[in-house]
Amino acid sequence: MSYGRIMNHPILGEWSERKGITFRFDDQEYEAFEGEAIAAALLAQGIRTLRYHEETRTPRGFYCNIGHCFECRVTVDGIDGQRACLTLLTNGLDVRTGKSLPSPLKKGAHLP
């Protein structure tokens, strides 16, 4: 479970002391640590695309990673628009690629 993770942090301590859990992202099961942000767990697994742009359909992923932008919106247990950088994992959580939401800039820009 250490792929892409700092396992011993001088302030946060060792990850080995934390409880391992599983969660699903787009129907595939992954391992993470309880209380880890969805964004951190996905980045550790090498996953970079979380949704697609409403108008251009280009892949979107992590930008600020501190809750300011909304680029990391995903669907969590059926609730759309959750920010992966702020949402903490629990065992069995179902995470899906973010749905395209209506664009506030252009009428009818919503894509399926």
C-alpha positions as CSV (number, residue, x, y, z in Angstrom):
1,M,0.0,0.0,0.0
2,S,3.0,2.3,0.0
3,Y,3.1,3.1,-3.7
4,G,3.3,6.9,-4.1
5,R,3.0,7.6,-0.4
6,I,5.3,9.1,2.2
7,M,5.2,6.3,4.8
8,N,7.1,8.1,7.6
9,H,6.4,11.8,8.0
10,P,8.3,13.9,10.6
11,I,5.0,15.5,11.8
12,L,2.2,13.2,10.9
13,G,4.1,10.0,12.0
14,E,4.2,6.6,10.4
15,W,1.3,5.4,8.2
16,S,1.9,1.9,9.3
17,E,0.2,2.9,12.6
18,R,-3.0,3.7,10.8
19,K,-5.9,1.3,9.9
20,G,-5.9,0.0,6.4
21,I,-9.3,0.0,4.6
22,T,-10.6,-0.6,1.1
23,F,-12.7,1.6,-1.1
24,R,-14.0,1.5,-4.7
25,F,-13.3,4.0,-7.5
26,D,-15.2,3.4,-10.7
27,D,-15.9,-0.3,-9.8
28,Q,-12.3,-1.1,-8.9
29,E,-11.2,-1.8,-5.4
30,Y,-8.2,0.0,-3.8
31,E,-6.5,0.1,-0.5
32,A,-6.0,3.2,1.6
33,F,-5.8,4.4,5.2
34,E,-8.9,5.3,7.2
35,G,-9.2,9.1,7.4
36,E,-7.1,9.7,4.3
37,A,-8.5,12.1,1.8
38,I,-9.9,10.5,-1.4
39,A,-7.5,12.7,-3.4
40,A,-4.5,11.5,-1.5
41,A,-5.5,7.8,-1.9
42,L,-6.1,8.2,-5.6
43,L,-2.9,10.1,-6.2
44,A,-1.0,7.3,-4.3
45,Q,-2.6,4.8,-6.8
46,G,-1.5,6.9,-9.8
47,I,-5.0,8.0,-10.7
48,R,-5.1,11.5,-12.0
49,T,-8.4,11.9,-13.8
50,L,-11.4,12.6,-11.6
51,R,-14.0,14.1,-14.0
52,Y,-14.3,15.7,-17.4
53,H,-14.8,19.3,-18.3
54,E,-18.4,20.3,-18.9
55,E,-17.9,21.8,-22.3
56,T,-14.6,20.4,-23.8
57,R,-14.7,16.9,-22.2
58,T,-11.0,17.2,-21.4
59,P,-9.9,15.3,-18.3
60,R,-9.8,17.2,-15.0
61,G,-8.0,16.2,-11.9
62,F,-6.2,17.8,-8.9
63,Y,-5.4,21.5,-9.0
64,C,-5.2,23.2,-5.6
65,N,-5.7,20.1,-3.3
66,I,-6.9,22.4,-0.5
67,G,-10.6,22.8,-1.2
68,H,-10.5,26.1,-3.0
69,C,-11.1,25.1,-6.6
70,F,-13.6,22.3,-7.3
71,E,-11.6,20.6,-10.0
72,C,-11.5,17.4,-8.0
73,R,-15.3,16.9,-7.8
74,V,-16.3,13.2,-7.6
75,T,-19.5,11.2,-6.8
76,V,-19.3,9.7,-3.3
77,D,-21.9,7.1,-2.3
78,G,-24.3,8.6,-4.9
79,I,-23.8,12.2,-4.0
80,D,-22.5,14.3,-6.9
81,G,-20.0,17.2,-6.6
82,Q,-18.0,16.1,-3.6
83,R,-14.4,17.4,-3.5
84,A,-12.0,14.6,-3.3
85,C,-9.4,16.7,-1.5
86,L,-11.7,17.4,1.4
87,T,-13.7,14.1,1.7
88,L,-12.2,11.5,4.0
89,L,-12.3,7.8,3.3
90,T,-14.1,5.2,5.3
91,N,-14.2,1.5,4.7
92,G,-16.3,0.5,1.7
93,L,-16.8,4.0,0.3
94,D,-18.0,4.0,-3.3
95,V,-16.3,6.8,-5.3
96,R,-17.0,7.4,-9.0
97,T,-15.7,9.8,-11.7
98,G,-17.4,13.1,-11.3
99,K,-20.5,13.7,-13.4
100,S,-20.6,16.6,-15.8
101,L,-22.7,19.3,-14.1
102,P,-24.4,22.1,-16.1
103,S,-22.1,24.9,-17.0
104,P,-23.1,28.3,-15.5
105,L,-21.4,30.1,-18.5
106,K,-23.3,28.7,-21.5
107,K,-26.9,27.7,-21.8
108,G,-27.2,24.1,-22.7
109,A,-23.6,23.2,-22.2
110,H,-24.3,20.2,-20.0
111,L,-22.9,17.0,-21.5
112,P,-23.9,13.5,-20.4
